[in-house]
Amino acid sequence: MTFGFAPSAAASTSEFSTSAEMSADSAHRLTRMLEPAEWSAAGIPLLRNPREVVSGLYSRHRPTPATAVVAVLDSDERLRASASFNRRATVTDGWVFRNALLTQLRRVIPHDLRRRTPVRTAVLLYCRDGDARWTQEDGAWMWGLRDACTLHGLRCGAYITLTRDGWQVLGEGRGGRRPSAGSQPEPFTGADPPMPRTGGVASDVLRRAAAR
């Protein structure tokens, strides 16, 4: 003879409610990500020299897989601030990524919310495993970057992945083999002020002024 217990109505209702909440949460997470076509249609400004930007951020932060580097560039594409952090979220959710990015932006640079038009641009470099093809995780980072920029008064800039194969600006089709995840950093001069030019009339005037 065997004995058993039939599930109560309350338990069945609780299980159904939990399942429905998990389904709703999954649906919300899917809406908090952007596909490459949506990203391209959003009018994200192109980087004039993406390799220079990538090399500079890699040299400064040396990211490893699951490391995000958010950087703020001025109108001349000079680096004004940057921060790196490791992904700690256990779910792929643009809302969670947005909050993480916003925390870093608030820590390293004042907001530009009082400006009518953003003058600074935030870009995101994410180092991860796998190949360069778009993933749902990339889509969530894109959504998070766009929303964080809106809340901090910045222009949303490029989203760049860094893998063992190299780097790629998603949505643009531009990329390169170096730097790549695990490669040796290269010297970066893009954010440094330009050296004064020598020669010509201006240099002669400066030399004469210095001799006086």
N, C-alpha and C positions, 0 to 999 in steps of 0.2 A: 504494500500500500504506500502511496506517495502523497505527500501533502504539498500544497502550493498556495500562493497568495495572489489574488487578482489585483492588478494595480488600481489604486483608488482614482476617482474622477479628478481629485485635486492634483495628484501627481501627474496624470496625463495632461491636464491643462498647463501645469508648470513646465513640462517638457516641451509642449507645443509652443508656449510663450518664449522659452529660451531659444528654440530653433528659429522662430520667426524673428527674434531680435538679432540673432547671428546673421540671418539672411539679409535683414535690412542694413546691418552694419557693413556687410560685404558689398551690398549695392551702393552704399554711400562712398565707400573707398574707391569703387570703380569710377564714380563720377568725379573724384578728386585726383584725376590724372589726365594728362594731355597726350594725344597721339601725335606722331611727327607731322602729319598733315595739318592738324589744328595748330601746332606750334609754328609751322611755316606761315600759316594764314594770319597769325597774330601780329605780324609786322615786326618781329624781333630785329633790332639793328645788327648789321653785319660788323664783325671785327675787321679792322683794316689789316692787322697783322696777327692772326690768331696764334701762329707758332710762337711768336715772341711773347705773347701773353701766357700761353701754356708753359713755355720754358721758364718764365719768370716765377710763376706760381709754384712750379715743380721744384725749382731751386730753393725757394724760400721755405716750403712746407714739407717737401719730401713725402708726399702722400703714399700710403699703402692701401690695399683693398679695404673697402668700407670706410674710407676717409673722404670727407667733403671739404672743399676749399671754396669759400665765398669771398669774392673780391669786388671792390668798388673802384671804378675807373672814372676819370674826369672826361671832359669833352674832347681832350686831346689823346685819350686812351692811355693816360699815365695812371699808374697805380696809386690810389690814395689810402686804401686800407684793405686788409685781408685777414681772414681767420680760418683755421682748420679745426675740424672736430670729427670724431668717429661716430658713425651711425650706431645708435643704441636701440632704436625702435625694433620691436619684434614683428611689427606688421608693416606692410607697404601702404602707407596712407599719406597723401599729399598734405593733409591738415597737420599731421605730426611733423612732417618735414618742414612745412611752413613755419611752425613755431620754433623749431630748432634753428632755422636760418634767421628768423627775426631776432632771436636772442643774441646771435652772434653779431648781427648788424648793429643792434642797439649798443653792443659792448664796444665796437671798434670805431663807429662813426656817427655823428649826429644826423637826425632825420632831416629831410628836405620837404616836409609836408606844407610849409608855408609858401613854397614856390608854386606858381601857376603851372609851370612846365618843368619836369625833371631835367636837371643838368648833369647828373651823375648816373652812371649805369652799373648795375650789379651783374656779375657773371658767376657761374657756378661750375667748378671742375670737380667731377666725382670719379674717384678711383675705385674700380670694382673688378671682380673676377668675370670670366666669360669673354665673349667676343664683342665686337663693336655694334652688333645689331640692337635695335631698340627693344627694351624690356618694359614691363609694367612698372618696375622700380624707377626706371628713367622717367616714365610718364608722371609718376608721383612727385619726383624731384622737380620736374618742369612746372607742374601745378603749384608746388610749394614755393618755387622761386618767383613765379609771377605774382602770387598773392603776397608774399613777403615784401616784394618791391613796392606794390601798391600801398601797403600799410606803412612803409618807411619813406615814401615819397621819392622813390628811385625809378629809373627806367629799367625795365626788365631786359637783360642782355642774354648772351649766349649760354647754352648749356653744353658742357663739354665732358665727354667720358674719356677716361684714361684706363687702358687695359694693357695686357702683355703685348698686344699687337700694335700699340701706339695710342694716339689720341684722335678724337673725331668730334667735330662740332655737329651735334645732331640737328637735323632739319635743314642743313646746308650742304652736306656732302663733302665738306672740306676736312682734311685730316692729314696725319703724317705718322711715320714710324718712330720718330724720336721727338720728345721723350716718350717713354713707355713706362708702365708700372715696373719698378725694379731697376730701371736704367740709371746711369750716372747723371747727375744734374749738369746742365750746361750753364755757362755764365750768361747773365741776363743784364742787358743795358737799356731796355726799353723804358723803364720807369725812371732812369737817372736823367737829370737835366742835361741838355745838349752842351757839349764843350764849346767854348768860344772859338769862333773861326779866326784863323791867322792869315795875314797877308792883306793887301789892298789898302785903300785910303784910311779906313777906320783903324787898322793896326798901326799905321804910321802916326796918326793923331795920338793914339794911346801911348806909343813909345816916346813921342816928343813931350807929352804931358808928364810922363813918369821921370823924364830926364831933368825936368825943371826943378 
